Every structure is written in structure tokens, then in C-alpha cells.
Amino acid sequence: MRRVRCAKNGGPEVLFVEDAPAPQPGPGELLVRSEAIGVTLPVVRKVREGTEPSPLGGEVAGRVVALGPDVTGFAVGDRVTGLAFTDGYAELTVLHQAMASHVSEEATALDAVALVRSGLVARGAYQAGRPEPGESVLVTAAASAVGSLALQYARNGGASRVVAAVSDLTKADFVRALGADEVVGYDDASWGEPVDVVLDGVGGDLLGPAVRALAPGGRLVAFSSGGGTVEAYELLVRSASVVGFQMAAVARNKPELYARWRDEQWAAFRAGALRTSVHATIPLAEAARAHELIERRANLGKVVLVP
């Protein structure tokens, strides 16, 4: 099979394609023939910022071709999607059954890889903000795969006002079509009237403006891998709070909640209440181009590799 690997050799990362033996599924694992592979910002960051080559994990959708011991609930031939932590950029990928889910018959592999993991992160971050109907919500990285779904969760959840914060105002039409009432740029002097909830998928230097966008009693949900620092005084003067959210913690510690969110998400997709957005499908051998798109924040929705 073909897979993409990373080399550094003391300099910038180089992504290259190599032939490799097919992996063998272990206990509780599925071997999946990939049809679509989602590229995520955390993986791009790990590859770029790490001192050693990082595993190329990814969101994978395809068909099960083999089962390891002790697998339950899946069969050869099933269409599945899930998160692969290593060798995700490959024609054949191993998924642990706890991180895998069946793909709805109405969905394509592109739909699945754009919806499931990104949508679960968007749903979880939205829930972590404890939104009440009629409150206002601001989403950073609003044109990203997660952000584009978070906008829809806010709109569908009864937000009185949905604000999209983007790196480039040329993305305004895209985010407005997904439910944003207002669009602001990261460099704008003001992000408009304060909001009750901020869902931040960027981190870093953007945490300051994100906190200052909160109304009294507001909540900031930090779910980015970008790090950053929040000034306690900024929270104090607003009686505001910050909560961190990580989807992996829900998958590990609350599997029943994870499964319920996943099922509700598919139901919303079938009903037309959630729409997927795929910016580009890029050949597996051109993974470096996909990473460059993500780093430039040039994407509107998901960037997907296809074997």
C-alpha cells in the first residue's frame, strides 16, 4: 500500500509517499481501506512545530476490509469513519473500534470525514459554553471544518445573534450562508457588541480579543491546540469564565455520551439541519499542498486527501 510519511532531518518537514506493508489490525481494531482522509490543524501543527517527525494521524472514511480479535458491532464491508492516530495518511488504515462509527447510507465518504469528528468537536465545544436560547455566540476560525459546523449548532440552538470571526473577510459570504449574522476580522479594532459565549478554535494571540469580546458573565470555550494565555484581570472585570474542551476526553471517559452525540449528529444531517463543507479534495501524494492550505487558513471547510 501507499502511505505518506514525514521526515525532518534537522530542517523543515518533508512529506513523502512510500510503499509499505499493509498493517494488521490488533485486538479491538478495524482495518479500513480509505476513501477520504481529513486533514486537521492539530496534526499540521504537530508536524511543523515538533522537533521530531510526528505521526500523520487523520480522520478517515472508508470500508472495513479486516477485523482484529474481539471486535464487536462491525463487520467486513461496513462503511465507517473515525480517527486514526498513526498512519492515517494511507490507503489502508487501522482504527480502534472505540474511535470508529458507521456511516449513514445517505452520506458519501466526503460527507462522513467532513462531518463526524469535526461536528462532534463543534457540538462538544458548543455544549461546554452552556448556551441558553436567546444568548449570543461568537465562533473563531468560523470558516474552518469545525467552525463551519459550530456556526450551525449555534444557529440551530436558538442563538439570538451569531458572530463569525475569520482571518480574511473574503470568507464572509461563506460563513453567512451557514448562519452567521455578523462577520468580523481578527484584526478589527472591535468585534462588535459583546457576546455571551465565545467558541475559540484558534488560541494563541487571539485569546486576548476573544476574552474582551465577552459580555458580563460570558463564557469562553477554548478547544484549540494553539495554546495561549488568558489574563485573569480580563475575566475578573467581566465576571467571565474560561473552560477547556477536548473531544478525546469525552470519547475515552464518556463513551455513551459520545455515541449519543454521534447518533444525533447523523440524524441532524439526514434532516438537512447540518451541512458539510469540503473545500478541496487533494491526491494523497500531494499531502504537503493540503497542509499548506490549512496553514494559510485558506480553506472554507474541510480539506480532504483521497488515495
N, C-alpha and C positions, 0 to 999 in steps of 0.2 A: 504494500500500500504506500501511498504518498502522504507525507506529513511535513509541516513547517516547523523548523527549529530556530532557535536564536543563538547567535554567537556574539561575544563582545571583544575578546582578545585585547582588553585594555582600552578600547575606544568605543565609539558609538555602536549601538546594536546593529546586527545584520540578520535579517530574516531570510532563510533559505529553505528550499524544498529538498527532501531526501527520500529515498526508498527505505522502508523499514519493515520488519516482520509484523504481521497482524498481532495485536495484543490479545491476550487470553483473559476472559472475564473470571474474576475470583468469586468467593462467596458473596452472595447478595448483589452481584453486578450483572449488567447487561452489556453485550457488545452490539454497537449500533453502527449501521452504515449511514454516514452523514449525508444529508441533502442540503442543509443550511447550517451555517455556523455564525453566531452573533459575536461581534467584536465589542468588547466592553472597555470603558475608560479605565477601570482599576487595573486590568491586565496591561493596557498600553502604558500606564504609569509605572507599573512594576518593571516592565521591560526597559523603559527609558531610564528610570531613576535607580534601579538596582545595580549593585557592584558586580553581581554575577548574573549570567543568563537566567531569566525567570521562566517557570513553566508557562506554556501558552494554553491556559485554560480558556473555556468559552462556553457559550450557550449553544447547544447542539439540537437539531431536529433531524429525525430520520427513521429508519426501520430497524427493529431488533433482528439480528442475524444469529445470535447465540446467547445462551443463558449460563451463568455460573451456578454453583451449588446454592441451595436454599433460597432461590428467588421465588417470590410469591406475587401473584397479581399481574404478571406479564408473560407473554408467550412469543415465540419466534414469529415474525411477521407483523407484530404490533407496531403502529406508528407512535413514536414517543418524542418527548423533548425533555431536556434537563441540562444541568450544569456539570461540565467536565472540568476537573481541577488540573489535570495534566493531559498533554497531547490532545487538546480539544481541536486544534487546527490539523485535522487529519481525515482521511477517507473513512477510517474505522476508529471508533472512539468507545472507551469504556465509561459507562455511567453507573453509579450506585443507585439501587432501586429507590432509596430514600430521597434522592435528588431528581428522580425521573417522574414524568406524568404522561398519561395517554393524551394523544392529540385528537381533538374533536374532528369528526368526519367532515364538517363544513370548512375546516381550515386547511390551508396549504402549509408546507414546511416553513415558508417565509413568514406566514401569519404566526405560526407557533413560536418561532425563535424571536420574533419581534414582540410577542405578547406576554409569554408566560413569566419569565424571570423579571423582565423589566416591569411588567404590570404588577407582579407581586411586591416588588420593591416600592413602586408608586403607591400601591394600596396600603402597605405597611407604614410608610412614611406619613401618608395622609392620616391614617388612624392614630399614629403616635402624637399627632398635633391636637387630638381631642376636639375636632371641629364640631361646632354646633350649627344647625341650619340658620342661615342668615348672616353668618360671620364671613369675613373677607379672607382670601387666601392669596399669597404670592408664591410663585414657583420659580426658582432659578434654574438655569440650564433648561429652560422650558421647551426648547426645540429638540432636545435630546430624546433618546428612546424612552427613558424613564420619565423625563419631564413632560413629554407629549401625552403620556398616559396619566400622569399626576394632574394635569390640567383637566382632563376628562373626569377623573374622580372628584375633583373639586366642583366642577360644574354639575355633575350628576348628584352630588351630595347636598346641593341646595345652597351653595355659597352665594352671597349677595353680590360679590364682586370678586372676579378672578383676574389677577395681575400676572403677566408673563415677563420675567426678566431674562434678557438674551444678550449674547455677546455682540450681536450685529443686528441693527434694526431692519435689515433686509429680510429678516425672518418673521417680520410682523404678520404678514398675511397668513403664513403657515400656522402660527400659534393662535391667531384669531379664529381661524377655521376650526380649531379644536376646543374653543370655548373661552378664550381669553377676552376680557372686556377692555383691558388696557395692556400696553406693551411699553416696557422701559428698557433702556440700555444700561449695561453695567457701569458705564462712565457718566451716566446722567447725574447732575447735581442733586436731583431729588427723584425718589421713586414714587412720588405722588402721596396721596393720603395714607397714613399708617394702616397696617392690616393686622388682623387678629392672629393669623398663622403664616409663617414662612416655612416652606419646604426647600431646604438648601442642598442641592446636589453638586455644588462646586467647591465650597470650602476655601481655605487659604485666605487671601486678602479680601475676598468677598464677604467673609463673615461679619466684618465691621458694618458695612452698609446694610447687610441682612438684619442685624440686630436693630439698627437705627430705623429700619422700616416697620418695626413692631409698634402697635398701639399699646396703651396701658393694659397690663395683664396678658399680653400676647405671648405666643409660644413659637420658638424656633426649633425645627426638627433638622438635625444635622445627619445626613446619611451619605455624605461624600467620603471618598478615600483621600481627599485633598488636604486634610489636616486643617490647621489654623488655630487662632487664639481668639477667645471672646473676653472682652473687658467686663469685669464684674460690675463696675460702676454703671455701665450702659444698661445692664439688667436691673440694677437697683433702682435707677431713676424711672424705669418703666414698669416696675413690678413684674418683669417679664421672666421667662424661663427658657432653658435650652434642654432638649432631650436628644440623645443619640439613638439612631435606629440602624440595625444590621439584619438583613434578611436571613443570613446564615444562622443567627441565633434562634430565630423563630423555627426554621427548618429542623434544627437539632433538638431544641428544647420543648417545642410546642407543635409536634407533627400533626395533631388533629386540627389545630387552627390553620396551619399551613395548607392542609388538604381542603379545608372548608373554603379558605380564600381562593384557592386554585379553582375549585368547582364553581364558585360564584363568579369568578372571572370569565370562565368559559361560557357560563350562562349569559353574562352581560354581552360577550362577543357575539353569541348566536342571536341575541335580541337586537343587535345593532347599537347597543349603548356604549361600546368600546370599539375604537377603530385603531388598527395598526398602521404604522408609517414606516416604510422601508426606503431609505434614501438611495441606496445603491447596492447592487449585487456584484461582487468582485471575485474573479477567479482565485482559488486557493493559493496559486503560485504568486499572486500579487498582493499577499498579505501586508507587505510594507506600505502599499498605497492605501489600504484600509486604515492602518494605524495613523498615517499622515493625515487622513481626512478627520479622524477623531481628534488628533492633537490640535488641528487648526480650528476645531469646533465648526467645521464647515457643513456638518451633516444636519439634515432635517429628518429626525427619526433614526431608525436603526441602520447600521452598516453591516452587511452580511457577506460572508465568504461562501462560495459554492465550489465543491470539489469538481 
